[in-house]
Amino acid sequence: MLALLSFVCALAVWYGLDRDSFLRHGWYRVLTEWRRLTVYVPQWRTVVRLAELTKEVRGKEYLPKLRRIRSEGWRDKVRVRMIPAQSPEQWELRRDNLAHSFNARSCRVRVLKPRVVELDFIHADPLARSVAVPQLADPGEVDLKRVVVGRTETGKPWRLRLLGSQVLVVGVPGAGKGSVLWSIVWQLAPAIKAGMVRLVGIDPKGGMELGQCPDAFEKVVYDNGPEAVALLEEIAAEVKERATRYRGVRRLWARSTGEPFTVLVVDELADLIAYQSDRNLRERATRAIQTITSQGRAPGYAVVGLVQDPRKEIVGFRHLFTTRVALRLDEPVQVDMVLGDGVRQRGAAAHEISENTPGVAWGKEDGQREPERARAFNVTDADLVELGAYLAPATVHEFPELTDGRAAA
């Protein structure tokens, strides 16, 4: 009894001193063995047979091999070696069957290498709690290729690429598009203040979003009319002019150029390119944005476009956005519209994101097969007030001269 009590006390001390180490090297290993012996090994043969993931040829049964199991509390990672002539798509089609069979909320399928897939059986949501914004960094710490905008479900920083990329953020009202937007601005703020990055913005909603912190923007327009289109055409002209100057000199913008990296933020992109009633303005806006998104990567221009409806009729050039973020969506088919064909079948269920978790999203870059699930920082109104004060121009005090010509102290 004394030995057991001492052992429990040692575990409690370990947990108190280093919780992460205790979970990783202690609790998760125990949980892994428990679930391996009580869930997966006893049920594996029956489940894969009933799910029609086995094959019998000439009296010989080919059975997918259960390889490594690792539990992380909120999910179990189960590695499987597929049988010959089997494809990952066959497992993707059986995701729901497998999830219910092993008492999981959902199942995702990831390809590790030829003939080997890993099944993620999800038991809880590690992103259920909001993520507070971090302290503002130093300008030199702002990495435009890896802008941290939140936390992934594995606990790692969620990074978005701005340099060399264009970003499309899609989500229904209340899904948290503002969280993604202001997380980007928050992380860029030190570089904006230092003059290394400049923001220009268009908010067709009359400033309901971008008007929360206008000091972050060098220029901002609060409608979708002629002034907004003129700003788009101005940026498009800058892209062409800078690209001409860089020709034969450099292939990609760098800080050493001495010119600021420019981020164009367009809230409710559809109001400019789809819902604008003036056909001439609509076509001019579309041409300008297409120029910026297709040619702005190398000379140091990025577009962050936010939209509710991802259909081709609304954003006909969404393929020009190389980084895409899917917040909560209305319909399952919209997931593939935003993130690419087949992504929903592999488990990226953006249409199932809870209304109670704004800012939770699936993100994917071109060339990346598997999307990642993450949650943007929760940028509150108080945070925006702090951000505005941080970015507000310094007040210049003018003092009247004294009668003898000396300035007032």
Backbone hydrogen bonds in HBPLUS format (Angstrom, degrees):
<---DONOR---> <-ACCEPTOR-->    atom                        ^
c    i                          cat <-CA-CA->   ^        H-A-AA   ^      H-
h    n   atom  resd res      DA  || num        DHA   H-A  angle D-A-AA Bond
n    s   type  num  typ     dist DA aas  dist angle  dist       angle   num
A0005-LEU N   A0001-MET O   2.94 MM   4  6.21 159.9  1.98 149.8 155.3     1
A0006-SER N   A0002-LEU O   2.91 MM   4  6.11 155.2  1.97 145.4 152.3     2
A0007-PHE N   A0003-ALA O   2.92 MM   4  6.13 153.2  1.99 143.6 151.3     3
A0008-VAL N   A0004-LEU O   2.93 MM   4  6.21 158.9  1.97 151.1 156.2     4
A0009-CYS N   A0005-LEU O   2.94 MM   4  6.16 158.6  1.99 147.7 153.7     5
A0010-ALA N   A0006-SER O   2.91 MM   4  6.15 153.4  1.98 146.5 153.7     6
A0011-LEU N   A0007-PHE O   3.00 MM   4  6.30 153.6  2.07 146.8 153.8     7
A0012-ALA N   A0008-VAL O   2.95 MM   4  6.22 154.6  2.01 147.3 154.5     8
A0013-VAL N   A0009-CYS O   2.91 MM   4  6.19 156.3  1.96 149.8 155.8     9
A0014-TRP N   A0010-ALA O   2.91 MM   4  6.11 161.6  1.95 147.2 152.6    10
A0015-TYR N   A0011-LEU O   2.87 MM   4  6.10 161.8  1.90 150.4 155.3    11
A0016-GLY N   A0012-ALA O   2.94 MM   4  6.15 155.2  2.00 144.3 151.3    12
A0017-LEU N   A0013-VAL O   2.89 MM   4  6.10 152.5  1.97 152.9 159.9    13
A0018-ASP N   A0014-TRP O   2.94 MM   4  5.98 167.5  1.96 156.2 159.5    14
A0022-PHE N   A0018-ASP O   3.00 MM   4  6.23 159.4  2.04 153.4 159.8    15
A0023-LEU N   A0019-ARG O   2.92 MM   4  6.20 161.3  1.96 155.9 160.2    16
A0024-ARG N   A0020-ASP O   2.93 MM   4  6.05 169.4  1.94 151.6 155.0    17
A0025-HIS N   A0021-SER O   2.89 MM   4  5.76 168.3  1.90 149.9 153.9    18
A0026-GLY N   A0022-PHE O   2.87 MM   4  5.04 132.5  2.10 127.2 137.7    19
A0027-TRP N   A0022-PHE O   2.98 MM   5  6.38 146.0  2.10 146.2 154.9    20
A0028-TYR N   A0023-LEU O   2.80 MM   5  5.54 160.9  1.84 150.1 155.2    21
A0030-VAL N   A0026-GLY O   3.17 MM   4  6.49 157.8  2.22 153.7 160.1    22
A0031-LEU N   A0027-TRP O   2.85 MM   4  6.12 165.1  1.88 156.5 161.1    23
A0032-THR N   A0028-TYR O   2.84 MM   4  5.91 149.3  1.93 138.6 147.1    24
A0033-GLU N   A0029-ARG O   3.14 MM   4  6.37 165.3  2.16 147.4 149.6    25
A0034-TRP N   A0030-VAL O   2.99 MM   4  6.22 159.7  2.03 150.7 157.0    26
A0035-ARG N   A0031-LEU O   2.95 MM   4  6.13 167.6  1.97 153.3 155.7    27
A0036-ARG N   A0032-THR O   2.89 MM   4  6.00 150.3  1.98 147.2 156.4    28
A0037-LEU N   A0033-GLU O   2.99 MM   4  6.07 162.4  2.02 148.9 152.6    29
A0038-THR N   A0034-TRP O   2.93 MM   4  5.97 146.6  2.05 145.6 155.1    30
A0039-VAL N   A0035-ARG O   2.93 MM   4  5.12 145.9  2.04 128.5 135.2    31
A0040-TYR N   A0035-ARG O   3.15 MM   5  6.58 156.7  2.21 157.4 163.9    32
A0041-VAL N   A0036-ARG O   3.05 MM   5  5.83 163.1  2.08 151.8 157.2    33
A0044-TRP N   A0040-TYR O   2.84 MM   4  5.37 133.2  2.06 152.0 159.3    34
A0047-VAL N   A0043-GLN O   2.95 MM   4  6.02 170.6  1.96 167.5 170.6    35
A0048-VAL N   A0044-TRP O   3.05 MM   4  6.20 178.2  2.05 166.6 166.0    36
A0049-ARG N   A0045-ARG O   3.15 MM   4  6.16 148.4  2.25 140.0 148.7    37
A0050-LEU N   A0046-THR O   3.00 MM   4  6.20 169.7  2.01 154.0 156.5    38
A0051-ALA N   A0047-VAL O   2.87 MM   4  6.01 141.8  2.02 147.2 158.8    39
A0053-LEU N   A0048-VAL O   2.85 MM   5  5.14 171.5  1.86 167.8 165.0    40
A0052-GLU N   A0049-ARG O   3.00 MM   3  5.12 157.4  2.05 107.2 112.9    41
A0055-LYS N   A0062-TYR O   3.10 MM   7  5.12 156.5  2.15 141.2 147.2    42
A0062-TYR N   A0055-LYS O   2.61 MM   7  5.12 170.4  1.62 165.1 168.7    43
A0057-VAL N   A0060-LYS O   2.85 MM   3  5.26 157.5  1.90 152.5 151.7    44
A0060-LYS N   A0057-VAL O   2.94 MM   3  5.26 164.2  1.96 115.7 120.2    45
A0065-LYS N   A0081-ARG O   3.04 MM  16  5.12 147.4  2.14 147.9 148.1    46
A0081-ARG N   A0065-LYS O   3.00 MM  16  5.12 162.2  2.03 144.9 150.5    47
A0067-ARG N   A0079-ARG O   2.81 MM  12  5.24 156.8  1.87 156.4 156.7    48
A0079-ARG N   A0068-ARG O   2.79 MM  11  5.11 178.0  1.79 164.7 165.4    49
A0070-ARG N   A0077-LYS O   2.93 MM   7  5.13 146.7  2.04 139.5 149.5    50
A0077-LYS N   A0070-ARG O   2.74 MM   7  5.13 176.7  1.74 153.3 154.3    51
A0072-GLU N   A0075-ARG O   2.79 MM   3  5.41 171.2  1.80 176.0 177.7    52
A0074-TRP N   A0072-GLU O   2.91 MM   2  5.69 135.3  2.11 103.9  91.3    53
A0123-HIS N   A0074-TRP O   2.74 MM  49  5.11 172.0  1.74 150.0 149.8    54
A0124-ALA N   A0074-TRP O   3.25 MM  50  4.73 142.6  2.40 134.6 129.0    55
A0076-ASP N   A0121-PHE O   2.92 MM  45  5.09 150.6  2.01 136.0 145.3    56
A0121-PHE N   A0076-ASP O   2.88 MM  45  5.09 167.4  1.90 152.7 154.7    57
A0078-VAL N   A0119-LEU O   2.85 MM  41  5.02 171.9  1.85 150.5 153.1    58
A0119-LEU N   A0078-VAL O   2.75 MM  41  5.02 169.8  1.76 148.4 148.0    59
A0080-VAL N   A0117-VAL O   2.84 MM  37  5.46 172.3  1.85 170.7 170.5    60
A0117-VAL N   A0080-VAL O   3.04 MM  37  5.46 155.8  2.10 155.8 161.5    61
A0082-MET N   A0115-ARG O   2.79 MM  33  5.18 153.9  1.85 148.1 155.0    62
A0086-GLN N   A0083-ILE O   3.21 MM   3  5.71 142.1  2.36 140.3 138.8    63
A0090-GLN N   A0087-SER O   3.12 MM   3  5.69 144.0  2.25 113.2 121.4    64
A0091-TRP N   A0088-PRO O   2.97 MM   3  5.29 128.8  2.23 105.7 119.0    65
A0092-GLU N   A0088-PRO O   2.96 MM   4  6.32 153.0  2.03 150.6 159.4    66
A0093-LEU N   A0089-GLU O   3.02 MM   4  6.22 148.1  2.12 145.5 152.1    67
A0094-ARG N   A0091-TRP O   3.00 MM   3  5.13 145.9  2.12 101.4 112.0    68
A0095-ARG N   A0092-GLU O   3.37 MM   3  5.30 162.9  2.41 108.7 107.6    69
A0098-LEU N   A0094-ARG O   2.98 MM   4  6.18 165.1  2.00 159.9 163.3    70
A0099-ALA N   A0095-ARG O   2.89 MM   4  6.13 161.1  1.93 155.6 161.3    71
A0100-HIS N   A0096-ASP O   3.08 MM   4  6.25 173.9  2.09 154.8 155.6    72
A0101-SER N   A0097-ASN O   3.03 MM   4  6.12 151.1  2.12 142.5 151.4    73
A0102-PHE N   A0098-LEU O   3.06 MM   4  6.23 146.6  2.18 149.1 155.7    74
A0104-ALA N   A0099-ALA O   2.82 MM   5  4.84 177.5  1.82 149.1 148.4    75
A0103-ASN N   A0100-HIS O   3.30 MM   3  4.99 166.2  2.32 101.9 102.5    76
A0105-ARG N   A0122-ILE O   2.68 MM  17  5.45 145.2  1.79 165.7 178.0    77
A0122-ILE N   A0106-SER O   2.93 MM  16  5.30 158.8  1.98 145.3 151.7    78
A0108-ARG N   A0120-ASP O   2.96 MM  12  5.01 148.2  2.06 132.4 142.7    79
A0120-ASP N   A0108-ARG O   2.91 MM  12  5.01 161.7  1.95 139.8 146.0    80
A0109-VAL N   A0346-ARG O   3.15 MM 237  5.22 156.5  2.20 131.9 138.5    81
A0110-ARG N   A0118-GLU O   2.97 MM   8  5.19 156.4  2.03 148.2 155.5    82
A0118-GLU N   A0110-ARG O   2.75 MM   8  5.19 159.1  1.79 153.3 160.3    83
A0112-LEU N   A0116-VAL O   3.06 MM   4  5.73 158.5  2.11 143.8 149.9    84
A0113-LYS N   A0116-VAL O   3.45 MM   3  5.34 167.9  2.47 138.5 139.8    85
A0116-VAL N   A0113-LYS O   2.93 MM   3  5.34 164.0  1.96 139.6 140.0    86
A0128-ALA N   A0125-ASP O   3.36 MM   3  5.60 150.4  2.45 117.7 115.3    87
A0378-ASN N   A0131-VAL O   2.64 MM 247  5.53 160.9  1.67 160.2 160.6    88
A0141-GLU N   A0138-ASP O   2.91 MM   3  5.39 154.5  1.97 117.1 125.3    89
A0142-VAL N   A0139-PRO O   3.22 MM   3  5.63 166.9  2.24 113.6 117.6    90
A0146-ARG N   A0143-ASP O   2.97 MM   3  5.31 151.8  2.05 109.8 118.7    91
A0162-LEU N   A0144-LEU O   2.86 MM  18  5.43 161.8  1.89 165.9 172.0    92
A0163-LEU N   A0144-LEU O   2.98 MM  19  5.27 166.4  2.00 122.3 126.6    93
A0147-VAL N   A0160-LEU O   2.89 MM  13  5.11 152.4  1.96 155.1 147.7    94
A0160-LEU N   A0147-VAL O   2.79 MM  13  5.11 158.0  1.83 139.2 143.4    95
A0149-VAL N   A0158-TRP O   2.78 MM   9  5.72 157.4  1.83 163.0 170.9    96
A0377-PHE N   A0149-VAL O   3.01 MM 228  6.18 144.5  2.14 143.5 142.1    97
A0158-TRP N   A0150-GLY O   2.87 MM   8  4.90 174.8  1.87 117.6 117.3    98
A0151-ARG N   A0375-ARG O   3.00 MM 224  5.58 153.3  2.07 153.4 155.7    99
A0375-ARG N   A0151-ARG O   2.90 MM 224  5.58 154.8  1.96 147.6 154.4   100
A0152-THR N   A0156-LYS O   2.75 MM   4  5.35 167.7  1.77 162.9 167.0   101
A0155-GLY N   A0152-THR O   2.97 MM   3  5.35 162.6  2.00 114.5 118.7   102
A0153-GLU N   A0373-ARG O   3.03 MM 220  5.99 150.9  2.12 153.9 148.4   103
A0165-SER N   A0162-LEU O   3.13 MM   3  5.13 149.4  2.23 130.8 123.1   104
A0323-THR N   A0166-GLN O   2.94 MM 157  5.95 156.4  2.00 174.7 167.9   105
A0167-VAL N   A0303-VAL O   2.86 MM 136  6.07 161.9  1.89 173.4 176.4   106
A0305-GLY N   A0167-VAL O   2.89 MM 138  6.30 159.6  1.93 167.0 165.8   107
A0168-LEU N   A0323-THR O   2.91 MM 155  6.39 156.1  1.97 157.6 165.3   108
A0325-VAL N   A0168-LEU O   2.82 MM 157  6.17 157.6  1.86 165.8 169.3   109
A0169-VAL N   A0305-GLY O   2.79 MM 136  6.09 169.9  1.80 169.3 172.3   110
A0307-VAL N   A0169-VAL O   2.97 MM 138  6.39 155.5  2.03 163.7 170.2   111
A0170-VAL N   A0325-VAL O   2.90 MM 155  6.17 170.1  1.91 168.6 170.6   112
A0327-LEU N   A0170-VAL O   2.82 MM 157  5.99 168.8  1.83 178.1 176.4   113
A0171-GLY N   A0307-VAL O   3.19 MM 136  6.73 149.1  2.30 148.6 157.8   114
A0172-VAL N   A0328-ARG O   2.97 MM 156  6.13 165.1  2.00 171.3 175.9   115
A0175-ALA N   A0172-VAL O   3.01 MM   3  5.48 149.8  2.10 144.2 142.0   116
A0359-GLY N   A0175-ALA O   2.84 MM 184  6.22 160.0  1.88 146.2 139.7   117
A0179-SER N   A0176-GLY O   3.02 MM   3  5.07 126.0  2.32  95.8 110.0   118
A0180-VAL N   A0176-GLY O   3.31 MM   4  6.75 154.0  2.38 151.5 156.1   119
A0181-LEU N   A0177-LYS O   2.98 MM   4  6.25 167.5  1.99 154.1 157.9   120
A0182-TRP N   A0178-GLY O   2.87 MM   4  5.95 176.3  1.88 152.7 154.0   121
A0183-SER N   A0179-SER O   2.98 MM   4  5.91 138.3  2.15 135.1 146.3   122
A0184-ILE N   A0180-VAL O   3.10 MM   4  6.33 151.6  2.18 146.4 152.7   123
A0185-VAL N   A0181-LEU O   3.07 MM   4  6.44 161.9  2.10 149.1 154.0   124
A0186-TRP N   A0182-TRP O   2.81 MM   4  5.79 158.2  1.85 139.1 145.9   125
A0187-GLN N   A0183-SER O   3.16 MM   4  6.27 160.2  2.20 141.7 146.0   126
A0188-LEU N   A0184-ILE O   3.01 MM   4  6.23 140.5  2.17 144.2 155.8   127
A0188-LEU N   A0185-VAL O   3.14 MM   3  5.03 123.9  2.48  92.7 107.4   128
A0189-ALA N   A0185-VAL O   2.91 MM   4  5.89 122.8  2.25 145.4 159.4   129
A0189-ALA N   A0186-TRP O   3.34 MM   3  5.22 145.2  2.47  94.0 103.7   130
A0191-ALA N   A0188-LEU O   2.94 MM   3  5.43 118.4  2.33 115.6 130.8   131
A0192-ILE N   A0188-LEU O   2.88 MM   4  6.08 150.0  1.97 153.3 161.9   132
A0193-LYS N   A0189-ALA O   2.87 MM   4  6.09 165.2  1.89 159.9 162.5   133
A0194-ALA N   A0190-PRO O   3.04 MM   4  6.21 143.4  2.18 136.9 146.8   134
A0196-MET N   A0191-ALA O   2.88 MM   5  5.12 136.8  2.06 159.2 159.3   135
A0197-VAL N   A0191-ALA O   3.23 MM   6  5.42 146.4  2.35 116.7 113.4   136
A0195-GLY N   A0192-ILE O   3.06 MM   3  5.15 155.2  2.12 103.1 111.0   137
A0261-PHE N   A0196-MET O   2.92 MM  65  6.33 158.6  1.96 151.4 146.3   138
A0198-ARG N   A0261-PHE O   2.89 MM  63  6.24 159.9  1.93 156.7 159.7   139
A0263-VAL N   A0198-ARG O   2.97 MM  65  6.37 162.6  2.00 163.6 169.3   140
A0218-GLU N   A0199-LEU O   2.69 MM  19  5.77 158.5  1.73 162.1 165.6   141
A0200-VAL N   A0263-VAL O   3.06 MM  63  6.39 160.6  2.09 156.9 158.4   142
A0265-VAL N   A0200-VAL O   2.88 MM  65  6.27 166.0  1.90 160.2 163.4   143
A0201-GLY N   A0219-LYS O   2.89 MM  18  6.35 153.1  1.96 143.8 152.7   144
A0221-VAL N   A0201-GLY O   2.95 MM  20  6.37 150.6  2.04 140.5 147.6   145
A0202-ILE N   A0265-VAL O   2.87 MM  63  6.34 146.5  1.98 160.2 170.2   146
A0267-ASP N   A0202-ILE O   2.97 MM  65  6.29 159.3  2.02 173.6 177.9   147
A0203-ASP N   A0221-VAL O   2.80 MM  18  6.18 166.7  1.81 166.2 170.9   148
A0211-GLY N   A0207-GLY O   2.99 MM   4  4.31 128.5  2.26 105.6 117.8   149
A0212-GLN N   A0209-GLU O   3.10 MM   3  5.76 165.5  2.12 117.8 121.4   150
A0213-CYS N   A0210-LEU O   3.31 MM   3  6.07 163.6  2.34 117.8 121.0   151
A0216-ALA N   A0213-CYS O   3.18 MM   3  5.99 168.9  2.19 122.2 125.7   152
A0217-PHE N   A0214-PRO O   3.06 MM   3  5.63 162.6  2.09 117.2 122.5   153
A0228-ALA N   A0225-GLY O   3.09 MM   3  5.49 121.2  2.45 108.7 122.2   154
A0229-VAL N   A0225-GLY O   3.12 MM   4  6.43 162.5  2.15 157.3 162.7   155
A0230-ALA N   A0226-PRO O   2.85 MM   4  5.99 156.3  1.91 148.1 155.1   156
A0231-LEU N   A0227-GLU O   3.07 MM   4  6.30 148.5  2.17 140.0 147.7   157
A0232-LEU N   A0228-ALA O   3.07 MM   4  6.41 156.5  2.12 147.3 153.4   158
A0233-GLU N   A0229-VAL O   2.93 MM   4  6.22 162.3  1.96 154.2 158.7   159
A0234-GLU N   A0230-ALA O   2.89 MM   4  6.06 143.6  2.02 140.8 151.2   160
A0235-ILE N   A0231-LEU O   3.01 MM   4  6.30 158.9  2.05 151.4 155.6   161
A0236-ALA N   A0232-LEU O   2.90 MM   4  6.17 158.3  1.95 149.6 156.4   162
A0237-ALA N   A0233-GLU O   2.96 MM   4  6.09 152.5  2.04 141.0 147.7   163
A0238-GLU N   A0234-GLU O   3.01 MM   4  6.30 150.6  2.10 142.5 150.8   164
A0239-VAL N   A0235-ILE O   2.94 MM   4  6.25 154.1  2.01 150.4 157.0   165
A0240-LYS N   A0236-ALA O   3.18 MM   4  6.52 161.6  2.22 147.9 151.2   166
A0241-GLU N   A0237-ALA O   2.93 MM   4  6.15 161.6  1.97 150.6 156.2   167
A0242-ARG N   A0238-GLU O   2.83 MM   4  5.97 168.9  1.85 157.0 159.7   168
A0243-ALA N   A0239-VAL O   2.94 MM   4  6.02 158.4  1.99 147.4 154.2   169
A0244-THR N   A0240-LYS O   3.01 MM   4  6.18 149.9  2.10 143.6 151.1   170
A0245-ARG N   A0241-GLU O   3.17 MM   4  6.51 152.0  2.25 143.8 150.7   171
A0246-TYR N   A0242-ARG O   2.97 MM   4  6.23 143.8  2.11 147.1 157.5   172
A0247-ARG N   A0243-ALA O   3.10 MM   4  6.17 122.1  2.45 138.4 151.5   173
A0247-ARG N   A0244-THR O   3.34 MM   3  5.29 146.3  2.46  95.0 104.4   174
A0249-VAL N   A0246-TYR O   2.82 MM   3  5.11 162.3  1.85 134.0 135.3   175
A0250-ARG N   A0246-TYR O   3.09 MM   4  5.53 163.5  2.11 149.2 150.6   176
A0253-TRP N   A0298-ALA O   2.68 MM  45  5.80 136.2  1.87 156.2 168.6   177
A0257-THR N   A0254-ALA O   3.05 MM   3  5.83 169.5  2.07 121.9 125.3   178
A0258-GLY N   A0255-ARG O   3.07 MM   3  5.93 162.8  2.10 124.7 128.5   179
A0262-THR N   A0300-GLY O   3.02 MM  38  6.29 168.4  2.04 163.0 159.7   180
A0302-ALA N   A0262-THR O   2.90 MM  40  6.35 156.8  1.95 159.6 167.2   181
A0264-LEU N   A0302-ALA O   2.77 MM  38  6.16 166.0  1.79 165.7 168.1   182
A0304-VAL N   A0264-LEU O   2.81 MM  40  6.11 164.9  1.83 159.0 160.9   183
A0266-VAL N   A0304-VAL O   3.01 MM  38  6.31 165.7  2.03 151.0 153.8   184
A0306-LEU N   A0266-VAL O   2.99 MM  40  6.26 163.2  2.02 171.7 166.8   185
A0271-ASP N   A0268-GLU O   3.03 MM   3  5.80 149.9  2.12 120.2 127.3   186
A0269-LEU N   A0306-LEU O   2.78 MM  37  5.77 164.1  1.80 160.9 165.8   187
A0272-LEU N   A0269-LEU O   3.04 MM   3  5.64 150.9  2.12 115.2 123.2   188
A0273-ILE N   A0269-LEU O   3.34 MM   4  6.67 158.7  2.38 150.7 156.7   189
A0274-ALA N   A0270-ALA O   2.84 MM   4  5.02 142.4  1.98 141.5 142.9   190
A0275-TYR N   A0270-ALA O   2.86 MM   5  6.06 163.1  1.89 154.2 156.4   191
A0282-ARG N   A0278-ASP O   2.95 MM   4  6.16 160.9  1.99 156.3 162.5   192
A0283-GLU N   A0279-ARG O   2.94 MM   4  6.12 162.0  1.97 152.9 156.5   193
A0284-ARG N   A0280-ASN O   2.99 MM   4  6.18 158.7  2.04 148.0 154.2   194
A0285-ALA N   A0281-LEU O   2.89 MM   4  6.03 159.8  1.93 149.2 154.8   195
A0286-THR N   A0282-ARG O   3.01 MM   4  6.19 159.4  2.05 145.7 151.4   196
A0287-ARG N   A0283-GLU O   2.99 MM   4  6.18 163.8  2.02 148.5 152.5   197
A0288-ALA N   A0284-ARG O   3.01 MM   4  6.17 161.2  2.05 148.1 153.3   198
A0289-ILE N   A0285-ALA O   2.99 MM   4  6.19 169.0  2.00 154.8 157.5   199
A0290-GLN N   A0286-THR O   2.94 MM   4  6.06 158.1  1.99 149.1 155.8   200
A0291-THR N   A0287-ARG O   2.98 MM   4  6.17 148.9  2.07 143.5 151.8   201
A0292-ILE N   A0288-ALA O   3.01 MM   4  6.35 159.4  2.06 150.9 155.9   202
A0293-THR N   A0289-ILE O   2.87 MM   4  6.04 169.2  1.88 155.3 158.2   203
A0294-SER N   A0290-GLN O   2.95 MM   4  5.84 150.5  2.04 140.2 148.0   204
A0295-GLN N   A0291-THR O   2.91 MM   4  5.71 148.5  2.01 143.3 151.0   205
A0296-GLY N   A0292-ILE O   2.81 MM   4  4.83 136.0  2.01 132.3 138.3   206
A0301-TYR N   A0296-GLY O   2.82 MM   5  4.62 153.9  1.89 151.0 147.0   207
A0314-ILE N   A0311-ARG O   2.93 MM   3  5.36 141.6  2.08 107.8 119.0   208
A0315-VAL N   A0311-ARG O   2.93 MM   4  6.23 167.7  1.94 165.6 165.6   209
A0320-LEU N   A0317-PHE O   2.95 MM   3  5.75 166.5  1.97 124.0 128.4   210
A0321-PHE N   A0318-ARG O   3.08 MM   3  5.52 161.4  2.12 111.3 117.2   211
A0366-ASP N   A0322-THR O   2.86 MM  44  5.30 142.4  2.01 154.4 162.6   212
A0324-ARG N   A0364-LYS O   2.95 MM  40  5.56 173.1  1.95 163.2 163.8   213
A0364-LYS N   A0324-ARG O   2.99 MM  40  5.56 153.6  2.06 158.0 165.6   214
A0326-ALA N   A0362-TRP O   2.78 MM  36  5.16 173.6  1.78 159.9 160.4   215
A0362-TRP N   A0326-ALA O   2.91 MM  36  5.16 158.7  1.96 136.5 141.8   216
A0329-LEU N   A0350-ALA O   3.32 MM  21  5.88 153.2  2.39 113.2 117.6   217
A0334-GLN N   A0331-GLU O   3.08 MM   3  5.53 144.1  2.22 109.9 119.7   218
A0335-VAL N   A0332-PRO O   3.11 MM   3  5.68 151.1  2.19 114.0 121.4   219
A0337-MET N   A0333-VAL O   3.38 MM   4  6.66 149.8  2.47 139.3 147.9   220
A0338-VAL N   A0334-GLN O   3.03 MM   4  6.26 149.4  2.13 147.8 153.3   221
A0339-LEU N   A0335-VAL O   2.88 MM   4  6.00 171.5  1.89 162.4 161.9   222
A0340-GLY N   A0336-ASP O   2.88 MM   4  4.55 141.5  2.03 116.0 125.2   223
A0343-VAL N   A0340-GLY O   3.33 MM   3  5.97 166.5  2.35 136.1 137.2   224
A0346-ARG N   A0343-VAL O   3.10 MM   3  5.23 136.1  2.30  98.7 110.9   225
A0348-ALA N   A0343-VAL O   3.32 MM   5  5.87 167.3  2.34 141.1 137.8   226
A0347-GLY N   A0344-ARG O   2.94 MM   3  5.22 157.7  1.99 107.9 115.2   227
A0349-ALA N   A0347-GLY O   2.90 MM   2  5.61 123.6  2.22 113.2  96.6   228
A0352-GLU N   A0349-ALA O   3.01 MM   3  5.41 161.0  2.05 111.6 117.8   229
A0353-ILE N   A0350-ALA O   3.42 MM   3  5.47 170.8  2.43 105.3 107.0   230
A0357-THR N   A0354-SER O   3.22 MM   3  5.56 165.8  2.25 111.7 113.4   231
A0360-VAL N   A0357-THR O   3.23 MM   3  5.95 158.1  2.28 140.6 141.3   232
A0376-ALA N   A0359-GLY O   2.96 MM  17  5.04 159.8  2.01 126.6 129.2   233
A0361-ALA N   A0374-ALA O   2.79 MM  13  5.53 161.6  1.83 158.1 161.8   234
A0374-ALA N   A0361-ALA O   2.89 MM  13  5.53 163.3  1.92 159.6 164.5   235
A0363-GLY N   A0372-GLU O   2.87 MM   9  5.42 163.9  1.90 155.0 158.1   236
A0372-GLU N   A0363-GLY O   2.96 MM   9  5.42 158.9  2.00 151.3 157.0   237
A0368-GLN N   A0365-GLU O   3.05 MM   3  5.52 155.3  2.11 137.2 138.2   238
A0383-ASP N   A0380-THR O   3.07 MM   3  5.02 117.8  2.47  92.3 107.6   239
A0384-LEU N   A0380-THR O   3.02 MM   4  6.42 149.8  2.12 146.6 154.9   240
A0385-VAL N   A0381-ASP O   2.99 MM   4  6.32 146.6  2.10 144.9 153.9   241
A0386-GLU N   A0382-ALA O   3.01 MM   4  6.32 157.8  2.06 146.0 151.7   242
A0387-LEU N   A0383-ASP O   2.78 MM   4  6.06 153.7  1.85 147.0 155.2   243
A0388-GLY N   A0384-LEU O   2.84 MM   4  6.00 157.6  1.89 144.8 150.3   244
A0389-ALA N   A0385-VAL O   3.01 MM   4  6.26 157.7  2.06 148.2 153.8   245
A0390-TYR N   A0386-GLU O   2.94 MM   4  6.14 150.5  2.03 145.0 153.5   246
A0391-LEU N   A0387-LEU O   2.98 MM   4  6.20 149.1  2.08 148.6 156.2   247
A0392-ALA N   A0388-GLY O   2.87 MM   4  5.76 121.5  2.21 141.2 155.0   248
A0402-LEU N   A0406-ARG O   2.77 MM   4  5.36 169.3  1.78 160.3 163.0   249
A0405-GLY N   A0402-LEU O   2.96 MM   3  5.37 162.3  1.99 117.1 120.1   250
